[in-house]
């Protein structure tokens, strides 16, 4: 190939373009004795220079051939070796090297037009610019390259190469020659995109899905609780009215007069009246929102649904922490919450609110790095979970001692076992330095003190009540009235949609069936029995769970099991506070939880087997039938939990309850009738003689007896002695009572006045 003075190419042999690889081989240099400088410029660092317009007619030979290369061949990366002279360039071309990294409008070397040797077309971004070198030195062997939008040319690399040095990067390190072929790095996402990704991961997290599923189940399984939440209450409007008032009073007292918390507006003029039954004090924050009966009813219904959701989530979390799979944990969660026997407790929010028990146990187990399936793993310890677990346990205790007291004794037993284990591992069996860790020990110490402190503070008003009202104490005879026989473990309450009607004859044989129908579910029994033989738990663990089931069942029978002499009677006589528990059948809460854990072991083992079968398939995917089989146990447990719980309309608040001042007495008065009256008082919380609780104070009993002849001189004088100023007589409730006759009797000689206020008659004393 020859070149003329203007840089035009005259073919001397083969006229083909580049070789099959599209570039000149490394061996195609000027080492055959031909000078390869065509319109070369001065190279920095050398003493050789040629005029920009001088021409040389040489032939660049391609190794292995005697043919000249096509004058139109181009190279995109012209590399020069570090020998100090332009004659050492590895590849040459007579045309200007055109290098583009974006979308450029470069000339096509195959267009047949002669190329100017002094022109290097450089593209920055998407713009092609011609840089003619009129009379200026131009290097035809050096391609100026730019990368993307950075706008940086490769002149620095060319200069370094002509100086005899390797190409360096910005830090002075040798540059990888293959870096140009590397994929472009992923762009760094901005803060909004990172936040969106974090939210997305949170939404599909197991615990987010479990929480949403628990809430959805709670709404569906308790329906129609939220259908008319301002006007209806589940089960009946007696105990739920009392508990709706409890939440309202605690919020009102803490917002206005915290010192009067335990001295409520009911049972006037009694002191410590808020402690006449379980207080639901843990719901006080909710009680601060809204005023009046409708707000109290709405608040109750919302907490009723949320209590079911928390119970499901808590039992699920405990089973997962102990080592069960997701399907097994779901069985434990739904069986613990929707066991048929709990349908009879729908009117007792302090019993339904049991989710803090398994949730606290799960958190404490996680904080200590312990699970039933994998044992103690010190690397998984976390003090934060330990603190949280103790706080949740204290909150659960604040909802009431009815189920909180057995929970406290269970925690005390766990602490005793853990302390014994720590002592043995530290000093006796196999000495281990700090087997539980100092920080974990401090967390347990502080958390345990908080729990004990909350329990002690809550126990003070109950001790006061026991001191002021000896008739509030229970006896073993009282316990016997509520102790269920063995038949109760296989009998469902009337609220069960599946078993209610079928078990009607069995319920008729029970002395007090609302507290004696203790069926946890036949499906749960079957799954737990299967878990004794096929489970992810070890054999000794299964036997321990079975022992727990039997022990709690015996305790639930109260005095029915050999008169309770060596079972419930021992606890009644020797454990502080145990004699305040009236209904032993509520120990079924622990029976249900342990049965659920046994069932979770069986379902988890089945799910693991499904996974093994799926792993043998191609592709890795379980069949639809296997997927359905893993969900069937959960659906069957839920089926047994379906209910027909009634939702009666709450009696409307009389106008007099909003306008009449206290202290007041509302007639007629009885245990059930007084509970809606307590709810009506949430508008202004006047002092109220009425009240309903787990026992009836002697004074209230006397008031009900003396006022049967009201209005008469004896009852008026007695009420004035108590400090009562107004008596409200409800006309719609006096049919068939003595007041039906005396309501219109003359009162002038009694020194009182009578006034009609709505549907009530108000007597002002």
Secondary structure, DSSP 8 states (H G I E B T S, - for coil): -EE-TTS-EE--S----S-TTSS--TT-SSTTS----SS----TTSS----TT-------B-TT---B--TT---SS--B-SSSSGGGBS---SS---B-SSS-----TTSS----TTB--EEETTEEE--B-SSS---SS------TTS---SHHHHHHHHTT---B-TTS-B--TTGGGS--------HHHHHHHHHHHHHTSHHHHHHHHHHHHHHHHTTTTTTSTTTEEES-SSHHHHHHHHHHHHHHHHHH-GGGTTS-SSSTT-SSGGGGS---GGGHHHHTS--SHHHHHHHHHHHHHHHHHHHHHHHHHHHHHHT--HHHHHHHHHHHHS-GGGGGGTT-HHHH--HHHHHHHHHHHHHTTEETTTEE-GGG--HHHHHHHHHHHHHHHHT-HHHHHHHHHHHHHHHHHHHHHHHIIIIISS--TTSS-HHHHHHHHHHHHHHHHHHHHHHHHHHHHHHH-GGG---HHHHHHT---GGGGG---TTBTTTTTTTHHHHHTSTTGGGT-----HHHHHHHHHHTTS-SS-HHHHHHHHHHHHHHHHHHTGGGTGGGTTTHHHHHHHSTTGGG---GGGGHHHHHHHHHHHHHHHHHHHHHHHHHHHHTSSSS---HHHHHHHHHHHHHHHHHT-B---EEE-----THHHH--SSEEEES--HHHHHHHHHHGGGT---BS----SS--HHHHHHHHHGGG-SSHHHHHHHHHHT--EEEEEGGG-TTSTHHHHTTS--GGGT-EEEEETTEEEEE-
